[in-house]
Amino acid sequence: MNALPEIKSKEKKTFRQCKDCPLTPSKTRTAAKVGMVATLGASAASGMLKFRAAKPIHLWASVAFVGFTALHWAVSRRPQRTTR
């Protein structure tokens, strides 16, 4: 007779991807990082420039940076642990 309870192995959940979606989580994470770097660079460059069109470029690059940051946070957060 076995005195120890049987340990069940947890199955790893696979990523469910739609048929039409070309992006995997790793590609989305990479796209978010590249977008963050590009918009941060555009925002920094337009902040230093002194011509009339630099202000709207700076504003929209900053808004895009916040959007890419939200995407990066959503893609790279860890799943919640289930309580026992």
N, CA, C and O atoms as CSV, one atom per row, in Angstrom:
chain,resi,resn,atom,element,x,y,z
A,1,MET,N,N,0.835,-1.173,0.000
A,1,MET,CA,C,0.000,0.000,0.000
A,1,MET,C,C,0.890,1.251,0.000
A,1,MET,O,O,1.856,1.332,0.759
A,2,ASN,N,N,0.566,2.197,-0.833
A,2,ASN,CA,C,1.353,3.415,-0.969
A,2,ASN,C,C,0.818,4.457,0.002
A,2,ASN,O,O,-0.364,4.800,-0.050
A,3,ALA,N,N,1.673,4.970,0.891
A,3,ALA,CA,C,1.254,5.931,1.899
A,3,ALA,C,C,1.289,7.362,1.372
A,3,ALA,O,O,0.612,8.243,1.902
A,4,LEU,N,N,2.066,7.584,0.346
A,4,LEU,CA,C,2.186,8.934,-0.198
A,4,LEU,C,C,1.121,9.180,-1.257
A,4,LEU,O,O,0.802,8.282,-2.037
A,5,PRO,N,N,0.567,10.395,-1.292
A,5,PRO,CA,C,-0.423,10.686,-2.341
A,5,PRO,C,C,0.251,10.750,-3.707
A,5,PRO,O,O,1.429,11.087,-3.824
A,6,GLU,N,N,-0.494,10.432,-4.693
A,6,GLU,CA,C,0.040,10.438,-6.051
A,6,GLU,C,C,0.199,11.873,-6.537
A,6,GLU,O,O,-0.725,12.678,-6.428
A,7,ILE,N,N,1.370,12.188,-7.072
A,7,ILE,CA,C,1.649,13.536,-7.556
A,7,ILE,C,C,1.274,13.586,-9.032
A,7,ILE,O,O,1.764,12.808,-9.850
A,8,LYS,N,N,0.391,14.524,-9.340
A,8,LYS,CA,C,-0.034,14.690,-10.732
A,8,LYS,C,C,0.840,15.749,-11.390
A,8,LYS,O,O,1.078,16.813,-10.819
A,9,SER,N,N,1.305,15.454,-12.568
A,9,SER,CA,C,2.108,16.441,-13.278
A,9,SER,C,C,1.180,17.436,-13.966
A,9,SER,O,O,0.180,17.065,-14.580
A,10,LYS,N,N,1.538,18.691,-13.846
A,10,LYS,CA,C,0.729,19.743,-14.460
A,10,LYS,C,C,1.086,19.846,-15.935
A,10,LYS,O,O,2.259,19.853,-16.310
A,11,GLU,N,N,0.071,19.924,-16.745
A,11,GLU,CA,C,0.308,20.094,-18.173
A,11,GLU,C,C,0.542,21.565,-18.456
A,11,GLU,O,O,-0.164,22.433,-17.942
A,12,LYS,N,N,1.528,21.828,-19.269
A,12,LYS,CA,C,1.839,23.199,-19.631
A,12,LYS,C,C,0.830,23.670,-20.670
A,12,LYS,O,O,0.598,22.999,-21.676
A,13,LYS,N,N,0.233,24.828,-20.415
A,13,LYS,CA,C,-0.739,25.359,-21.364
A,13,LYS,C,C,-0.022,25.873,-22.602
A,13,LYS,O,O,0.960,26.609,-22.509
A,14,THR,N,N,-0.516,25.482,-23.730
A,14,THR,CA,C,0.065,25.966,-24.969
A,14,THR,C,C,-0.649,27.240,-25.387
A,14,THR,O,O,-1.804,27.471,-25.029
A,15,PHE,N,N,0.050,28.050,-26.140
A,15,PHE,CA,C,-0.516,29.307,-26.617
A,15,PHE,C,C,-1.520,29.018,-27.715
A,15,PHE,O,O,-1.186,28.408,-28.731
A,16,ARG,N,N,-2.750,29.458,-27.507
A,16,ARG,CA,C,-3.777,29.287,-28.529
A,16,ARG,C,C,-3.728,30.471,-29.472
A,16,ARG,O,O,-3.961,31.612,-29.072
A,17,GLN,N,N,-3.430,30.195,-30.700
A,17,GLN,CA,C,-3.271,31.251,-31.682
A,17,GLN,C,C,-4.346,31.106,-32.753
A,17,GLN,O,O,-4.680,29.996,-33.169
A,18,CYS,N,N,-4.876,32.231,-33.190
A,18,CYS,CA,C,-5.871,32.180,-34.252
A,18,CYS,C,C,-5.199,31.764,-35.561
A,18,CYS,O,O,-3.981,31.870,-35.708
A,19,LYS,N,N,-5.997,31.297,-36.494
A,19,LYS,CA,C,-5.449,30.806,-37.752
A,19,LYS,C,C,-4.841,31.919,-38.600
A,19,LYS,O,O,-3.856,31.702,-39.306
A,20,ASP,N,N,-5.432,33.110,-38.529
A,20,ASP,CA,C,-5.000,34.216,-39.382
A,20,ASP,C,C,-3.889,35.066,-38.760
A,20,ASP,O,O,-3.273,35.873,-39.456
A,21,CYS,N,N,-3.629,34.901,-37.487
A,21,CYS,CA,C,-2.678,35.763,-36.779
A,21,CYS,C,C,-1.240,35.317,-37.039
A,21,CYS,O,O,-0.879,34.195,-36.682
A,22,PRO,N,N,-0.410,36.168,-37.653
A,22,PRO,CA,C,0.976,35.770,-37.934
A,22,PRO,C,C,1.909,35.963,-36.737
A,22,PRO,O,O,3.044,35.486,-36.762
A,23,LEU,N,N,1.451,36.656,-35.688
A,23,LEU,CA,C,2.336,36.991,-34.582
A,23,LEU,C,C,2.264,35.951,-33.470
A,23,LEU,O,O,1.184,35.627,-32.977
A,24,THR,N,N,3.406,35.444,-33.089
A,24,THR,CA,C,3.524,34.591,-31.913
A,24,THR,C,C,3.881,35.495,-30.741
A,24,THR,O,O,4.265,36.644,-30.958
A,25,PRO,N,N,3.766,35.015,-29.507
A,25,PRO,CA,C,4.112,35.886,-28.373
A,25,PRO,C,C,5.539,36.418,-28.417
A,25,PRO,O,O,5.782,37.554,-28.009
A,26,SER,N,N,6.489,35.619,-28.904
A,26,SER,CA,C,7.867,36.108,-28.952
A,26,SER,C,C,8.027,37.214,-30.001
A,26,SER,O,O,8.771,38.171,-29.786
A,27,LYS,N,N,7.329,37.082,-31.135
A,27,LYS,CA,C,7.403,38.130,-32.164
A,27,LYS,C,C,6.711,39.399,-31.690
A,27,LYS,O,O,7.171,40.501,-31.986
A,28,THR,N,N,5.610,39.257,-30.958
A,28,THR,CA,C,4.912,40.425,-30.435
A,28,THR,C,C,5.775,41.135,-29.406
A,28,THR,O,O,5.832,42.365,-29.384
A,29,ARG,N,N,6.443,40.376,-28.561
A,29,ARG,CA,C,7.335,40.945,-27.551
A,29,ARG,C,C,8.483,41.693,-28.223
A,29,ARG,O,O,8.845,42.790,-27.797
A,30,THR,N,N,9.053,41.105,-29.269
A,30,THR,CA,C,10.142,41.748,-29.996
A,30,THR,C,C,9.657,43.012,-30.695
A,30,THR,O,O,10.345,44.033,-30.692
A,31,ALA,N,N,8.469,42.941,-31.297
A,31,ALA,CA,C,7.909,44.125,-31.962
A,31,ALA,C,C,7.653,45.244,-30.963
A,31,ALA,O,O,7.864,46.415,-31.277
A,32,ALA,N,N,7.204,44.898,-29.773
A,32,ALA,CA,C,6.961,45.912,-28.746
A,32,ALA,C,C,8.270,46.569,-28.310
A,32,ALA,O,O,8.319,47.784,-28.117
A,33,LYS,N,N,9.324,45.777,-28.155
A,33,LYS,CA,C,10.620,46.335,-27.752
A,33,LYS,C,C,11.201,47.237,-28.834
A,33,LYS,O,O,11.729,48.308,-28.536
A,34,VAL,N,N,11.106,46.802,-30.092
A,34,VAL,CA,C,11.624,47.606,-31.199
A,34,VAL,C,C,10.824,48.906,-31.310
A,34,VAL,O,O,11.399,49.972,-31.531
A,35,GLY,N,N,9.514,48.821,-31.158
A,35,GLY,CA,C,8.671,50.018,-31.200
A,35,GLY,C,C,8.991,50.982,-30.080
A,35,GLY,O,O,8.995,52.196,-30.282
A,36,MET,N,N,9.261,50.448,-28.892
A,36,MET,CA,C,9.618,51.317,-27.773
A,36,MET,C,C,10.928,52.049,-28.034
A,36,MET,O,O,11.041,53.245,-27.765
A,37,VAL,N,N,11.910,51.335,-28.555
A,37,VAL,CA,C,13.206,51.963,-28.840
A,37,VAL,C,C,13.064,53.021,-29.933
A,37,VAL,O,O,13.630,54.109,-29.826
A,38,ALA,N,N,12.308,52.700,-30.985
A,38,ALA,CA,C,12.152,53.643,-32.099
A,38,ALA,C,C,11.414,54.904,-31.667
A,38,ALA,O,O,11.827,56.011,-32.010
A,39,THR,N,N,10.324,54.744,-30.917
A,39,THR,CA,C,9.554,55.924,-30.513
A,39,THR,C,C,10.287,56.737,-29.459
A,39,THR,O,O,10.154,57.960,-29.414
A,40,LEU,N,N,11.063,56.067,-28.609
A,40,LEU,CA,C,11.847,56.818,-27.630
A,40,LEU,C,C,12.931,57.630,-28.332
A,40,LEU,O,O,13.204,58.770,-27.954
A,41,GLY,N,N,13.549,57.039,-29.356
A,41,GLY,CA,C,14.549,57.780,-30.131
A,41,GLY,C,C,13.943,58.946,-30.888
A,41,GLY,O,O,14.524,60.030,-30.945
A,42,ALA,N,N,12.772,58.722,-31.471
A,42,ALA,CA,C,12.102,59.808,-32.199
A,42,ALA,C,C,11.686,60.925,-31.256
A,42,ALA,O,O,11.779,62.103,-31.601
A,43,SER,N,N,11.232,60.561,-30.078
A,43,SER,CA,C,10.832,61.571,-29.101
A,43,SER,C,C,12.042,62.371,-28.610
A,43,SER,O,O,11.962,63.589,-28.456
A,44,ALA,N,N,13.148,61.689,-28.369
A,44,ALA,CA,C,14.354,62.387,-27.919
A,44,ALA,C,C,14.903,63.294,-29.015
A,44,ALA,O,O,15.300,64.428,-28.745
A,45,ALA,N,N,14.926,62.797,-30.255
A,45,ALA,CA,C,15.455,63.601,-31.357
A,45,ALA,C,C,14.575,64.821,-31.629
A,45,ALA,O,O,15.079,65.921,-31.856
A,46,SER,N,N,13.256,64.616,-31.604
A,46,SER,CA,C,12.364,65.747,-31.876
A,46,SER,C,C,12.328,66.725,-30.710
A,46,SER,O,O,11.964,67.886,-30.893
A,47,GLY,N,N,12.697,66.277,-29.516
A,47,GLY,CA,C,12.788,67.186,-28.376
A,47,GLY,C,C,13.965,68.134,-28.491
A,47,GLY,O,O,13.935,69.237,-27.944
A,48,MET,N,N,15.002,67.711,-29.198
A,48,MET,CA,C,16.187,68.553,-29.358
A,48,MET,C,C,16.107,69.464,-30.578
A,48,MET,O,O,16.836,70.452,-30.660
A,49,LEU,N,N,15.233,69.142,-31.521
A,49,LEU,CA,C,15.152,69.927,-32.755
A,49,LEU,C,C,14.366,71.218,-32.527
A,49,LEU,O,O,13.513,71.291,-31.642
A,50,LYS,N,N,14.662,72.215,-33.325
A,50,LYS,CA,C,14.061,73.532,-33.140
A,50,LYS,C,C,13.289,74.004,-34.363
A,50,LYS,O,O,13.349,75.188,-34.695
A,51,PHE,N,N,12.572,73.128,-35.040
A,51,PHE,CA,C,11.752,73.600,-36.149
A,51,PHE,C,C,10.279,73.364,-35.812
A,51,PHE,O,O,9.959,72.689,-34.834
A,52,ARG,N,N,9.406,73.914,-36.615
A,52,ARG,CA,C,7.980,73.972,-36.295
A,52,ARG,C,C,7.319,72.594,-36.208
A,52,ARG,O,O,6.444,72.391,-35.367
A,53,ALA,N,N,7.711,71.665,-37.042
A,53,ALA,CA,C,7.072,70.351,-37.070
A,53,ALA,C,C,7.595,69.414,-35.977
A,53,ALA,O,O,7.107,68.291,-35.851
A,54,ALA,N,N,8.569,69.850,-35.196
A,54,ALA,CA,C,9.136,68.977,-34.168
A,54,ALA,C,C,8.176,68.750,-33.007
A,54,ALA,O,O,8.193,67.681,-32.397
A,55,LYS,N,N,7.344,69.733,-32.694
A,55,LYS,CA,C,6.435,69.598,-31.550
A,55,LYS,C,C,5.389,68.506,-31.774
A,55,LYS,O,O,5.202,67.679,-30.881
A,56,PRO,N,N,4.687,68.457,-32.931
A,56,PRO,CA,C,3.742,67.353,-33.139
A,56,PRO,C,C,4.419,65.986,-33.226
A,56,PRO,O,O,3.863,64.985,-32.775
A,57,ILE,N,N,5.617,65.947,-33.805
A,57,ILE,CA,C,6.358,64.679,-33.871
A,57,ILE,C,C,6.681,64.200,-32.463
A,57,ILE,O,O,6.549,63.013,-32.165
A,58,HIS,N,N,7.098,65.107,-31.606
A,58,HIS,CA,C,7.424,64.773,-30.232
A,58,HIS,C,C,6.185,64.261,-29.491
A,58,HIS,O,O,6.258,63.286,-28.743
A,59,LEU,N,N,5.073,64.914,-29.702
A,59,LEU,CA,C,3.827,64.523,-29.032
A,59,LEU,C,C,3.382,63.133,-29.472
A,59,LEU,O,O,3.085,62.289,-28.627
A,60,TRP,N,N,3.331,62.880,-30.775
A,60,TRP,CA,C,2.853,61.591,-31.271
A,60,TRP,C,C,3.837,60.463,-30.991
A,60,TRP,O,O,3.423,59.323,-30.782
A,61,ALA,N,N,5.129,60.762,-30.983
A,61,ALA,CA,C,6.110,59.737,-30.623
A,61,ALA,C,C,5.971,59.365,-29.147
A,61,ALA,O,O,6.142,58.202,-28.782
A,62,SER,N,N,5.666,60.333,-28.311
A,62,SER,CA,C,5.457,60.053,-26.889
A,62,SER,C,C,4.208,59.225,-26.658
A,62,SER,O,O,4.215,58.319,-25.824
A,63,VAL,N,N,3.140,59.517,-27.379
A,63,VAL,CA,C,1.903,58.737,-27.267
A,63,VAL,C,C,2.137,57.307,-27.754
A,63,VAL,O,O,1.664,56.352,-27.138
A,64,ALA,N,N,2.862,57.167,-28.852
A,64,ALA,CA,C,3.168,55.836,-29.371
A,64,ALA,C,C,4.054,55.064,-28.397
A,64,ALA,O,O,3.911,53.849,-28.265
A,65,PHE,N,N,4.965,55.752,-27.716
A,65,PHE,CA,C,5.820,55.087,-26.730
A,65,PHE,C,C,4.985,54.523,-25.590
A,65,PHE,O,O,5.232,53.407,-25.133
A,66,VAL,N,N,4.009,55.275,-25.134
A,66,VAL,CA,C,3.131,54.784,-24.072
A,66,VAL,C,C,2.333,53.569,-24.557
A,66,VAL,O,O,2.126,52.622,-23.799
A,67,GLY,N,N,1.888,53.593,-25.811
A,67,GLY,CA,C,1.170,52.452,-26.373
A,67,GLY,C,C,2.035,51.211,-26.481
A,67,GLY,O,O,1.594,50.114,-26.137
A,68,PHE,N,N,3.261,51.374,-26.954
A,68,PHE,CA,C,4.174,50.226,-27.037
A,68,PHE,C,C,4.559,49.714,-25.648
A,68,PHE,O,O,4.780,48.517,-25.467
A,69,THR,N,N,4.637,50.612,-24.674
A,69,THR,CA,C,4.921,50.188,-23.306
A,69,THR,C,C,3.772,49.347,-22.766
A,69,THR,O,O,4.008,48.337,-22.103
A,70,ALA,N,N,2.542,49.746,-23.036
A,70,ALA,CA,C,1.380,48.968,-22.600
A,70,ALA,C,C,1.351,47.601,-23.293
A,70,ALA,O,O,1.027,46.594,-22.663
A,71,LEU,N,N,1.686,47.564,-24.577
A,71,LEU,CA,C,1.747,46.290,-25.297
A,71,LEU,C,C,2.829,45.391,-24.709
A,71,LEU,O,O,2.604,44.196,-24.521
A,72,HIS,N,N,3.995,45.949,-24.419
A,72,HIS,CA,C,5.085,45.179,-23.840
A,72,HIS,C,C,4.687,44.627,-22.470
A,72,HIS,O,O,4.996,43.478,-22.156
A,73,TRP,N,N,4.014,45.421,-21.665
A,73,TRP,CA,C,3.575,44.983,-20.348
A,73,TRP,C,C,2.553,43.859,-20.474
A,73,TRP,O,O,2.601,42.884,-19.724
A,74,ALA,N,N,1.633,43.995,-21.419
A,74,ALA,CA,C,0.586,42.983,-21.580
A,74,ALA,C,C,1.151,41.660,-22.095
A,74,ALA,O,O,0.687,40.593,-21.694
A,75,VAL,N,N,2.136,41.720,-22.969
A,75,VAL,CA,C,2.678,40.496,-23.547
A,75,VAL,C,C,3.633,39.795,-22.590
A,75,VAL,O,O,3.655,38.565,-22.542
A,76,SER,N,N,4.406,40.534,-21.842
A,76,SER,CA,C,5.460,39.900,-21.056
A,76,SER,C,C,5.114,39.686,-19.591
A,76,SER,O,O,5.982,39.260,-18.829
A,77,ARG,N,N,3.897,39.959,-19.164
A,77,ARG,CA,C,3.577,39.673,-17.770
A,77,ARG,C,C,3.359,38.180,-17.591
A,77,ARG,O,O,2.941,37.486,-18.518
A,78,ARG,N,N,3.640,37.704,-16.415
A,78,ARG,CA,C,3.524,36.283,-16.120
A,78,ARG,C,C,2.069,35.937,-15.798
A,78,ARG,O,O,1.338,36.771,-15.264
A,79,PRO,N,N,1.655,34.732,-16.117
A,79,PRO,CA,C,0.282,34.353,-15.769
A,79,PRO,C,C,0.121,34.260,-14.254
A,79,PRO,O,O,1.073,33.974,-13.528
A,80,GLN,N,N,-1.083,34.505,-13.803
A,80,GLN,CA,C,-1.345,34.474,-12.367
A,80,GLN,C,C,-1.253,33.046,-11.853
A,80,GLN,O,O,-1.654,32.097,-12.527
A,81,ARG,N,N,-0.725,32.915,-10.666
A,81,ARG,CA,C,-0.645,31.600,-10.040
A,81,ARG,C,C,-1.997,31.263,-9.426
A,81,ARG,O,O,-2.683,32.126,-8.879
A,82,THR,N,N,-2.353,30.025,-9.526
A,82,THR,CA,C,-3.597,29.599,-8.910
A,82,THR,C,C,-3.347,29.313,-7.437
A,82,THR,O,O,-2.308,28.766,-7.067
A,83,THR,N,N,-4.300,29.686,-6.609
A,83,THR,CA,C,-4.153,29.437,-5.185
A,83,THR,C,C,-4.529,28.001,-4.871
A,83,THR,O,O,-5.366,27.397,-5.541
A,84,ARG,N,N,-3.916,27.488,-3.878
A,84,ARG,CA,C,-4.182,26.095,-3.513
A,84,ARG,C,C,-5.218,25.993,-2.451
A,84,ARG,O,O,-5.562,24.890,-2.026
